[in-house]
Amino acid sequence: MSEFVRLGEEDPMATLCRFVLGTEYDDLPDDVVDFAKKHILDTLGVTIAGSTQDGIPAIVDLVKEQGGKEESLLPFYGGKVPASMAALALGPMARALDMGDVHPEGVHTAEYVLPGILCTAGLKDKVSGKELITAFVVGEEVLIRIGGAVLATFGPASGLAEGGHYIFGVVAGVAKLLGLSMEELQNAMGIARCMTQPHGLEMYESATLMVRTHHGFVCQDAINACLLAKRGITGPFDIMLGPKGYLNQFGRFGTRPERLTEGLGVEWSLPGTMLKPYAACKCAHTSIGATIDVVQGHNIKPEDIAEMHYDIPPVSMRLVGEPPEVKWNPVTVPECQFSLPYTVAVSVLEKRVFIDAYTEEARARKDIRDLITKVTVTEDPELFGLTIRLALTLKDGTKYEKECAYVKGQTENPFTLSELIEKFRWMIPYSAYKLSDAVVDSLIERVLNLEKVDDVVADILVPLTPGA
């Protein structure tokens, strides 16, 4: 497949739409397909465990109460509901654990795209594994490129607002599965453009349940945008670069419009995604990793620690270090997930940060709360990316220092296949629907050989759904 290039002065979104519709499974490089399958397995795993987390039963109750046309399965809870309503429920499950993915440019990716396309599968007679992989990859590529164009992660806008770019990736994946025409896809993207806006970081900084619920709204809106476009509803075509285009909205922060189409169809962004090793905000991961390395490496006992000081970059300070009255005294599960002091205290005691760190009993533990009081944090604007520096001081005056830029799961230190399978199995006991060992083994085998699956709904979703 040749590189997709802009035609004349067309808006870059038109180029992205031609890429979505023109890309087929056989166009995908082997390494991209391989990573996509692993990424789907990882996201499916955290969705399984996310099915029991705070807020999820309430969302499912609303979806079931609304009822409607039986289109898509409602995994873990049973029944069929309209595809967009299934997405409203499944999207939050993918994010609830906060142990999914982060891309350096696109931020969270599969946690949006996969629920959207899985729920869309109910709108078709059958979706093959190859079709699902293709829709997943093009959706991820569009999402990441637009995130990179608005410098969503580490650019000047990163600490002010999430770009709202996620919906474009989900629309791309949904449209690919539904077989939209070029005109319909452009209209669906235009509809999405009119619905999106910079999403304030308030939902992260105050750590509310909107962090996970937001995914459901995005997936629901993306499906509806595509269905409306198929019915003739139109949207603007000057989506990215027009006077009122998406990138112009971010002009005061700086943008990188060439990222939208440069190397499109030849250079693939998906394999650069980080798969999380800890159930916490990505901005706490390097601090957690450094803490575990130092404590384990020097056999440090919690009671011997006098102070743990962290120098962290501005984006991390905004998400996991401020406001101090919340981060040093988190109460709710999201508050704990977005608290650097809480997560590093847990890492000292447990040498990991997993679901069990956020139970009601865990949040009340005196040893965790005592360690939190020993944590201090300073913002260092010179630190790049998510790099941190830890200075851990013992009561006898001994001091250990460590700088950490990367953790397990990043491209610099990726999970092995066996580690990903192990992580998947960690999730199973937390499912809202009990899964047998045979079902779990079958799911792993089918996802890792997804290109051989004839019917995604029958082979992947039915085993996850009571009464299906």
C-alpha positions in Angstrom: 0.0 0.0 0.0 1.4 3.4 -1.0 1.5 6.3 1.4 -1.7 8.3 1.7 -1.0 11.9 0.9 -3.2 15.0 0.9 -4.9 15.9 -2.4 -4.4 19.6 -3.1 -5.8 21.7 -0.4 -8.2 19.2 1.1 -8.6 19.2 4.8 -6.4 16.6 6.4 -9.4 14.9 7.8 -10.4 13.9 4.3 -7.0 12.3 3.9 -7.5 10.4 7.1 -10.9 9.3 6.0 -9.5 7.9 2.7 -6.9 6.1 4.8 -9.6 4.5 7.0 -11.7 3.3 4.1 -8.7 2.3 1.9 -6.8 0.2 4.4 -7.5 -3.5 4.4 -6.1 -6.3 6.7 -3.5 -7.4 4.1 -2.1 -3.8 4.1 -1.1 -4.1 7.8 2.5 -4.9 8.6 3.0 -8.1 10.6 4.4 -6.3 13.6 1.4 -4.0 13.7 -1.0 -6.9 13.6 1.0 -8.7 16.3 1.0 -5.7 18.6 -2.7 -5.1 17.9 -3.6 -8.6 19.0 -1.6 -8.2 22.2 -3.1 -4.7 22.8 -6.6 -6.1 22.3 -5.9 -9.0 24.8 -4.6 -6.5 27.4 -7.6 -4.2 27.0 -10.0 -7.0 27.1 -8.4 -8.1 30.4 -8.7 -4.8 32.1 -12.3 -4.6 30.8 -13.0 -7.9 32.5 -11.7 -6.7 35.8 -13.3 -3.2 35.3 -16.7 -4.8 35.1 -17.0 -4.8 39.0 -15.4 -1.4 39.8 -17.1 1.7 41.3 -19.8 3.2 39.2 -20.1 0.4 36.7 -23.2 -1.3 38.1 -25.0 2.1 38.2 -24.2 2.7 34.5 -25.3 -0.8 33.6 -28.6 -0.3 35.6 -29.3 2.9 33.6 -28.6 1.1 30.3 -30.8 -1.8 31.1 -33.6 0.5 32.5 -33.6 2.4 29.2 -34.0 -0.8 27.2 -34.5 -0.5 23.4 -33.8 -2.5 20.3 -31.8 -5.6 21.0 -28.6 -5.1 19.0 -25.4 -5.7 21.0 -24.6 -8.0 23.9 -24.0 -6.4 27.3 -20.9 -8.4 28.4 -20.7 -9.5 32.1 -24.3 -8.5 32.8 -26.3 -10.2 30.1 -29.0 -9.2 27.6 -28.9 -7.1 24.4 -29.4 -3.4 24.1 -28.9 -0.7 21.4 -25.3 -0.7 20.2 -24.7 2.9 21.4 -26.1 2.1 24.9 -23.9 -1.0 25.1 -21.0 1.3 24.4 -22.0 3.6 27.2 -21.6 0.7 29.6 -18.6 -1.1 28.1 -16.4 2.0 27.7 -16.2 2.8 31.4 -15.3 -0.8 32.2 -12.2 -0.5 29.9 -10.9 2.4 31.9 -12.2 1.7 35.5 -9.1 -0.2 36.5 -6.7 2.5 35.1 -4.4 -0.3 34.1 -4.8 -0.2 30.3 -2.8 1.8 27.8 -1.2 5.2 27.2 0.4 6.4 24.0 3.0 9.2 24.1 1.0 11.3 21.6 -2.6 9.9 21.7 -2.8 9.3 25.5 -5.5 6.7 26.1 -6.4 4.8 22.9 -7.7 1.2 23.0 -9.8 2.0 26.1 -11.9 4.1 23.7 -11.6 2.3 20.3 -12.0 -1.3 21.4 -15.3 -0.9 23.3 -16.7 1.2 20.4 -16.0 -1.4 17.8 -16.9 -4.4 19.9 -20.4 -2.9 20.5 -20.7 -2.0 16.8 -20.2 -5.7 15.9 -23.8 -6.2 17.1 -25.0 -4.1 14.2 -23.7 -6.6 11.6 -24.5 -10.2 10.8 -20.9 -11.2 11.4 -17.6 -9.5 12.0 -14.4 -11.5 11.4 -11.3 -11.2 13.5 -9.5 -9.7 10.5 -12.2 -7.0 10.2 -11.9 -6.2 13.9 -8.1 -5.9 13.8 -8.3 -3.6 10.8 -10.9 -1.4 12.4 -8.9 -1.3 15.6 -5.7 -0.3 13.9 -7.1 2.4 11.7 -9.1 3.8 14.7 -5.9 3.8 16.8 -3.9 5.5 14.0 -6.4 8.3 13.6 -6.7 8.9 17.3 -2.9 8.9 17.9 -2.2 11.2 14.9 -4.8 13.8 15.9 -3.5 13.6 19.5 0.0 14.2 18.3 -1.1 17.1 16.1 -2.6 19.0 19.1 0.4 18.0 21.3 -2.1 16.4 23.7 0.4 14.8 26.1 3.5 16.9 26.7 2.8 20.0 24.7 1.8 23.4 26.0 -1.8 22.4 26.2 -1.2 19.2 28.1 -1.7 20.6 31.5 -4.7 22.7 30.6 -7.1 20.3 28.8 -7.4 16.9 27.3 -7.9 17.6 23.6 -11.2 15.8 23.1 -9.6 14.0 20.1 -10.6 10.5 21.3 -13.9 10.5 19.5 -12.3 10.8 16.1 -10.5 7.5 16.5 -13.6 5.7 17.7 -15.6 7.1 14.7 -12.9 5.8 12.4 -13.0 2.3 13.8 -16.8 2.2 13.9 -17.1 3.5 10.3 -14.7 0.9 9.1 -16.8 -1.9 10.5 -20.1 -0.4 9.2 -18.7 0.2 5.7 -19.5 3.9 5.5 -18.9 5.7 2.2 -16.3 8.5 2.0 -19.1 11.2 2.2 -20.7 9.4 5.1 -17.5 9.1 7.0 -16.6 12.8 6.5 -20.1 13.7 7.8 -19.6 11.4 10.8 -16.3 13.1 11.5 -17.9 16.5 11.1 -20.7 15.5 13.5 -18.0 14.4 16.0 -16.2 17.7 15.5 -19.3 19.6 16.5 -19.7 17.5 19.6 -16.2 17.5 20.9 -14.3 20.2 22.8 -11.3 20.4 25.1 -12.2 18.2 28.0 -11.0 20.0 31.2 -8.6 18.1 33.4 -10.9 18.7 36.3 -12.1 15.1 36.0 -8.6 14.0 36.5 -7.4 16.6 39.0 -10.4 16.2 41.2 -10.4 12.4 40.4 -14.1 11.8 39.9 -15.9 8.9 38.3 -16.1 10.9 35.1 -12.6 9.7 34.4 -14.1 6.3 33.5 -17.6 7.4 32.6 -16.2 9.8 29.9 -15.2 6.7 27.9 -18.8 5.6 27.7 -20.0 8.9 26.4 -17.3 9.0 23.7 -18.0 5.5 22.5 -21.8 6.1 22.5 -21.4 9.4 20.6 -19.1 7.9 18.0 -21.5 5.1 17.2 -24.4 7.6 17.0 -22.4 9.9 14.7 -21.8 7.1 12.3 -25.4 5.9 12.4 -26.7 9.5 11.8 -24.3 10.0 8.9 -25.7 6.8 7.3 -29.1 8.4 7.5 -28.1 11.6 5.8 -27.2 13.9 8.7 -24.4 16.1 7.5 -21.5 17.8 9.3 -18.8 20.3 8.3 -16.0 19.0 6.2 -13.4 21.7 7.2 -12.7 19.8 10.4 -9.0 20.1 11.1 -7.5 23.2 9.5 -10.4 25.5 8.6 -10.8 28.9 10.3 -12.9 27.2 12.9 -11.1 23.8 12.6 -10.1 21.6 15.4 -6.4 22.5 15.3 -7.2 26.2 15.1 -9.0 25.8 18.4 -5.6 24.9 19.9 -3.6 27.5 17.9 -2.8 29.5 21.0 -1.0 26.5 22.5 0.8 25.4 19.3 0.0 22.5 17.0 1.8 20.2 14.7 -0.6 19.7 11.7 2.0 17.8 9.6 1.5 14.9 12.1 -1.9 14.3 10.7 -0.9 12.8 7.4 2.9 12.5 7.3 3.9 8.9 6.4 0.2 7.9 6.7 -0.2 4.3 5.6 3.6 3.6 5.8 4.6 4.7 9.4 2.4 3.1 12.1 1.9 4.6 15.5 0.2 1.8 17.4 3.3 -0.2 18.4 4.5 2.8 20.4 1.8 2.4 23.0 2.6 1.7 26.6 0.6 -1.1 28.3 0.3 -0.2 32.0 1.9 -2.4 34.7 0.2 -0.6 37.6 -3.5 0.2 38.3 -2.9 4.0 38.6 -2.6 7.2 36.6 0.2 7.0 34.1 1.8 10.0 35.8 2.5 8.0 38.9 4.0 5.0 37.2 7.7 6.1 37.1 7.5 7.1 40.8 6.0 3.7 41.6 8.6 1.8 39.5 11.5 3.7 41.1 10.1 3.1 44.6 9.7 -0.6 44.1 13.2 -0.9 42.6 14.9 1.0 45.5 12.9 -0.8 48.3 13.4 -4.3 46.8 17.0 -3.6 45.7 18.1 -2.6 49.2 15.6 -4.7 51.2 14.2 -1.6 52.9 11.6 -2.1 55.6 8.7 0.4 55.6 9.3 1.3 59.3 12.9 2.4 58.5 11.9 5.1 56.0 12.2 8.7 57.1 11.3 10.4 53.9 10.5 9.7 50.2 11.1 12.8 48.1 10.1 13.0 44.4 11.0 15.6 41.8 8.4 15.3 39.1 7.5 17.0 35.8 4.7 19.6 35.6 2.1 17.3 34.0 2.6 14.8 36.8 2.3 17.5 39.5 -1.1 18.6 38.0 -2.5 15.1 37.9 -1.0 13.2 40.9 0.5 15.9 43.1 -2.2 18.6 43.4 -4.2 19.7 45.2 -2.2 18.5 48.3 -5.2 18.4 50.6 -6.6 15.7 48.3 -3.5 13.9 47.1 -2.2 13.4 50.7 -5.6 12.5 52.0 -7.4 10.6 49.2 -10.7 9.0 50.1 -12.4 7.6 47.0 -11.0 5.0 44.6 -10.3 7.6 41.8 -8.7 9.9 44.3 -6.3 7.1 45.4 -5.6 6.2 41.8 -4.6 9.8 41.0 -2.5 10.3 44.2 1.2 9.9 44.0 1.6 9.7 47.8 -1.0 7.0 48.1 0.3 4.8 45.2 4.0 5.0 46.2 3.0 4.2 49.8 1.2 1.1 48.5 4.2 0.2 46.3 6.5 0.2 49.4 4.3 -2.2 51.2 3.0 -4.5 48.4 5.7 -4.1 45.7 2.9 -3.6 43.2 -0.2 -1.4 42.7 -3.2 -3.6 41.8 -7.0 -3.7 42.3 -6.6 -4.8 45.9 -4.9 -1.5 46.7 -8.2 0.3 46.4 -10.6 -1.8 48.5 -12.4 0.0 51.4 -10.2 -1.9 53.8 -7.0 -1.0 51.9 -7.9 2.7 51.8 -8.3 2.7 55.6 -5.0 0.9 56.3 -2.9 2.8 58.9 0.4 1.6 57.5 -0.4 3.2 54.1 -1.6 6.4 55.7 1.6 6.6 57.8 3.8 6.2 54.8 1.9 8.9 52.9 3.0 11.5 55.6 6.6 10.7 54.7 6.1 11.6 51.0 7.2 15.0 49.7 7.0 16.2 46.1 8.6 19.1 44.1 7.8 20.1 40.6 10.8 20.3 38.2 9.9 21.9 34.8 13.2 20.6 33.4 12.2 17.0 33.7 11.2 15.5 30.3 8.1 13.3 29.7 7.3 11.4 32.9 10.9 11.2 34.2 11.1 11.5 38.0 13.9 11.6 40.6 13.5 9.8 43.9 15.5 10.5 47.0 14.6 7.9 49.7 16.1 8.6 53.2 16.2 6.2 56.0 15.9 7.0 59.7 19.6 6.3 60.2 20.5 8.9 57.5 21.2 6.5 54.7 20.0 7.9 51.4 19.2 6.2 48.1 18.6 8.1 44.9 17.1 6.9 41.6 16.0 8.5 38.4 13.3 6.8 36.4 12.2 7.6 32.9 10.6 4.3 31.8 8.7 1.4 33.4 7.7 -2.0 32.4 5.2 -1.9 29.5 6.8 1.0 27.6 8.4 0.4 24.2 11.8 0.7 25.9 10.9 -2.2 28.3 7.9 -4.1 26.8 5.9 -6.9 28.3 6.8 -10.3 27.0 3.9 -12.4 25.7 4.0 -14.6 28.8 3.9 -11.5 31.0 0.8 -10.1 29.1 -1.0 -13.5 29.5 -0.1 -13.5 33.2 -1.5 -10.0 33.5 -4.7 -11.0 31.7 -5.2 -13.9 34.2 -4.8 -11.5 37.1 -8.0 -9.9 36.0 -10.3 -12.9 35.9 -11.2 -13.2 39.6 -12.6 -9.6 39.5 -15.1 -10.2 36.7 -18.8 -9.5 37.3 -19.5 -12.8 35.5 -17.6 -15.9 36.6 -15.4 -17.2 33.9 -14.2 -20.8 33.9 -10.6 -21.8 33.3 -11.6 -23.3 30.0 -13.3 -20.1 28.8 -10.2 -18.0 29.9 -7.8 -20.3 28.0 -10.1 -20.2 25.0 -10.3 -16.3 25.1 -6.5 -16.0 25.2 -6.0 -18.4 22.3 -8.7 -16.8 20.2 -7.5 -13.2 20.7 -3.9 -14.1 20.0 -5.0 -15.8 16.8 -7.7 -13.3 16.1 -7.1 -13.3 12.3 -8.4 -16.9 12.3 -11.7 -16.0 14.1 -14.7 -16.0 11.8 -17.2 -14.4 14.2 -16.0 -12.1 16.9 -19.4 -11.9 18.7 -19.8 -15.7 18.9 -16.1 -16.4 19.8 -15.2 -13.4 22.0 -18.3 -11.7 23.4 -20.7 -14.6 23.9 -18.3 -16.4 26.4 -18.2 -13.1 28.4 -22.0 -12.7 28.5 -24.5 -14.4 30.9 -27.3 -16.2 29.1 -25.9 -15.5 25.6 
